[in-house]
Structure formats: C-alpha cells, structure tokens
Amino acid sequence: MLFDTHAHLNAIQYNEDLQEVINRAIAEKVTRIVVVGFDRETITRAMELTEEYDMIYAAVGWHPVDAIDMTDEDLNWIKELASHPKVVAIGEMGLDYYWDKSPKEIQKEVFRKQIQLAKEVKLPIIIHNRDATEDVVAILKDEGASEVGGIMHCFTGSIEVAKQCMDMNFYLSFGGPVTFKNAKKPKEVAKEIPLDRLLIETDCPYLTPHPYRGKRNEPSYVKYVAEQIAELRGMSFEEIAEKTSDNANKVFGITR
C-alpha cells in the first residue's frame, strides 16, 4: 500500500499512455495518488482525473512561478473547487526564486492569499519552495498556517528548517532526490524526523528517482523512494509504505 502524495498526471507527458501509467502504479500497490493542479489548465485536468479514477484525489492552487498570471477570478474558482469531496488540499503554492517570471512581491502576495483561502475552507496546504526558505517559513508563521498545516513538498532543507516546519503542523514529503547519491541533506532529514511526519511522493513527471533518473517519472516509482527511506531508517519497506500511507490519509483527511 503506497500513497503518492504529489503527482502531475495532468501533465502533457501522459497524454499518450495515462492508462498504462495507472496500471503500472496499481501493479506496484500504489493505492492513492494526489494530482496537483497549479494553473487553469492543470487544475481542470486534475478535476477530470478525480472523476475518471477512484484512486485519484486533487489539490488545487496556483504555482509561484505563475503568480503574476493569477486573478481574483482564479482565486474564487479555487475556493469553489475546494468544496469538491475529492479536493484534499490547496496548492501547490509558495515561493520560487530560481525562475524569475513572477516578481517576488507578487509571489508573496499570491502565497498569502492562498494560505488565507485554505484557512477559510479548512484544507491543508502544499508548499513549493525553491531557493526561498527564509521567506517561505516567515510567511507561514506570519499567516498562521499552522491552523491548517500541510505538506512541505519535495523537502530538501536542513534538519533545523524541518523542525521549524513540523512545529507549524507540517509533514515533510520526500521524492526522487532522496535516492540520489549526493543528496546528503534529504537523506539526513528523512532518517531523523519523527516517523509520523514522513510522506513520500514522485512529483512526476519530474525528479525521477534512481535507477531511472533522467527519464520520465511516474507514480509506480514511488516505491524507490520508500525503499531508500526504509534503508536509511533501518526499517522494512512494508513499514514505511504503511506508515507514510497512514500519514497521507491523515493530513488529507481521507477516511474511507
């Protein structure tokens, strides 16, 4: 039983063979997948996938890279979608200082608006952070994000940052990078944090784990993330699979 907490099966990379990708996930005992929408097109597709597949849930939000494109109409639309029974989180949202499409101040404003929305609709948030850790943590604290908590998606920060996030009611999710040989920090944090704050993901089609690094990622590969974390923690694969699935169901409020 594996739960891929962050996938982009709504990406064009799956237009030709989505059913085969789903079949491979099921064969590897992936039982649930959260497909993350982050703009008009990907949110629409994520919602379609929740109707087509019982195992797929959706997160809806606006990516920081595209913050400059988000309108009040978009925000209201996300709010409307939040009442859908298979929408389990708001996001991905956050800050991205690597790409320079959206000015930092606009990113921060859009980030704050989405946290406020999540608190209003009482859903957890999924955080995207690239080269912006200090500002991300500051805004989460300032906006009282601990009220809803959520997930630090594809966490690559230090153990100190991990503790700050966990103190704000966040889970830490690890993807393909934890399997990379030179990934010292993710390995250290995945080994050290409390088991009840640990999640796994693929972020597919990106960040493909070893041994398929460089190729298109897919949910069936989440098993390699689980295997790596099990090895780091001296636990069985089954224990990690079960506990991370339980954690995912808990943060997303999935009870069935």
CORHU-V768998 format. One record per backbone hydrogen bond with DSSP energy under -1.0 kcal/mol. NH is the residue of the N-H (numbers start at 1). CO is the residue of the C=O. If there is no record, write none. Layout:
NH:CO / NH:CO
This chain:
2:29 / 4:32 / 5:200 / 7:34 / 8:204 / 11:8 / 14:11 / 15:12 / 21:17 / 22:18 / 23:19 / 24:20 / 25:21 / 26:22 / 27:23 / 28:24 / 29:26 / 30:25 / 31:2 / 32:2 / 33:55 / 34:4 / 35:57 / 36:7 / 37:59 / 43:39 / 44:40 / 45:41 / 46:42 / 47:43 / 48:44 / 49:45 / 50:46 / 51:47 / 52:48 / 53:49 / 56:53 / 57:33 / 58:86 / 59:35 / 60:89 / 61:37 / 63:38 / 67:64 / 69:66 / 70:67 / 75:71 / 76:72 / 77:73 / 78:74 / 79:75 / 80:76 / 81:77 / 82:78 / 83:80 / 84:81 / 87:84 / 88:58 / 90:124 / 91:60 / 93:126 / 95:128 / 97:130 / 107:103 / 108:104 / 109:105 / 110:106 / 111:107 / 112:108 / 113:109 / 114:110 / 115:111 / 116:112 / 117:113 / 118:114 / 119:115 / 120:116 / 121:117 / 122:118 / 123:118 / 125:149 / 126:90 / 127:151 / 128:93 / 130:95 / 136:132 / 137:133 / 138:134 / 139:135 / 140:136 / 141:137 / 142:138 / 143:139 / 144:141 / 145:140 / 147:144 / 148:145 / 149:145 / 150:169 / 151:125 / 152:171 / 153:127 / 153:151 / 155:173 / 162:158 / 163:159 / 164:160 / 165:161 / 166:162 / 167:163 / 168:165 / 169:166 / 170:165 / 171:150 / 172:197 / 173:152 / 174:199 / 178:175 / 179:176 / 180:177 / 183:180 / 184:182 / 187:183 / 188:184 / 189:185 / 190:186 / 191:187 / 192:188 / 193:189 / 197:194 / 198:195 / 199:172 / 201:174 / 202:6 / 203:6 / 206:203 / 212:209 / 215:212 / 217:205 / 221:218 / 222:219 / 223:220 / 224:221 / 226:222 / 227:223 / 228:224 / 229:225 / 230:226 / 231:227 / 232:228 / 233:229 / 235:230 / 240:236 / 241:237 / 242:238 / 243:239 / 244:240 / 245:241 / 246:242 / 247:243 / 248:244 / 249:245 / 250:246 / 251:247 / 252:248 / 254:249
